[in-house]
Amino acid sequence: MDAREALGRRTFVLGAGTALLGGGAVSGAEAAVVDGPLPDFHPALKNALYNNSDDGLDFWSFSSPVTVEHTWAFGNGKNRWSDSAFTGDGNGYKLGGDGEVVAHVLNNSAAWDNAGNGFTENSNKGAIVVNRTTAYANAKWGYYFATGSARLGKNLAVSNGGGTVGKGSSVVSAGNNWDSGIATPAFRSTNASTTYNARQSSGALPVTTFLTTGSTTIGATMD
């Protein structure tokens, strides 16, 4: 996780991305060990969670709802150390686990080049809301919500290894590019190099055309 976006709140465990414990215990932002309300990822913070050995964002075992906005998760879960015991999951956004039922909200965010799924409920059966996000070139599913009652709206999935979306019968899906009648807009760029540039003076994420489409109705705006 980029040091400039460390949130300075006691509720977060911030991962550096190492091979410790086979890479399976180091996520970019993890709320797995805390009790009580977790402050939102406020849009002004513009989080970037990348190159961690486990997940980008990990809400395993967390019982309070969280809102995440204007956040990028990429390059997570890769075995950069050729560790034979490596266990990093590599999801961009892991939105649950350990039996918790929580209605997290995720808006205007993106996941790309992760070793797992771009966005996943991870067995959280709560009414998670995922709105105007983009999943691109993740190794598994773009969106994997197989057991819960998530609301997926206006999301864009392209070139994910496992497929566009894996969803159960309780998921409400509308306005996504896998839904009937919804076109897939072209990306202005699929070159991610500019996402590593310096942040803007305001603290905002780097200016980029990567994964932008110009659409006002579908996918992340990447800002």
VENMO-V715239 format. One record per pair of residues at least 24 apart in sequence whose C-alpha atoms are under 6 Angstrom apart, sorted by the first residue. I is the first residue (numbers start at 1). GAP is how many residues later the second one is. Records with the same first field share a line. If there is no record, write none. Layout:
I = GAP + GAP
This chain:
1 = 27 + 48 + 49
17 = 35 + 36
18 = 35
22 = 63 + 64 + 65
23 = 30 + 31 + 63 + 64 + 65
24 = 30 + 63 + 64
26 = 27 + 28
27 = 25 + 27 + 28 + 29
28 = 24 + 28 + 29
29 = 28
30 = 28
31 = 28
32 = 27 + 28 + 29 + 30
37 = 27
40 = 26 + 27
41 = 27
43 = 26 + 27
46 = 24 + 25 + 158 + 159
47 = 24
48 = 24 + 25
49 = 24
50 = 24 + 25 + 26
51 = 24 + 25
52 = 24
53 = 24 + 35
54 = 34 + 35 + 36
55 = 35 + 36 + 37
56 = 36 + 37
57 = 36 + 37
58 = 36
59 = 35 + 36 + 37
60 = 36 + 37
61 = 36 + 37 + 39
63 = 37
65 = 37 + 38 + 39
66 = 38
67 = 37 + 38 + 39
68 = 38
69 = 37 + 38 + 39
70 = 38 + 39
71 = 38
72 = 37 + 38 + 39
73 = 38
74 = 37 + 38 + 39 + 40
75 = 38 + 39
76 = 38
77 = 38
78 = 37
90 = 24 + 25 + 26
91 = 25 + 26 + 27
92 = 26 + 27
93 = 26
94 = 26
95 = 26
96 = 25 + 26 + 28
97 = 25 + 26 + 27
101 = 24 + 25
102 = 24
103 = 24 + 25
104 = 24
105 = 24
106 = 24
107 = 24 + 25
108 = 24 + 25 + 112
109 = 24 + 111
110 = 24 + 25
111 = 24
112 = 24 + 25 + 26
113 = 24 + 25
114 = 24
115 = 24
116 = 24
117 = 24 + 25
118 = 24 + 25
119 = 24
120 = 24 + 25
121 = 24
125 = 24
132 = 86 + 87 + 88
133 = 86 + 87
134 = 85 + 86
136 = 24
141 = 24
154 = 64
155 = 63 + 64
156 = 63
186 = 27
187 = 24 + 25 + 26
188 = 24 + 25
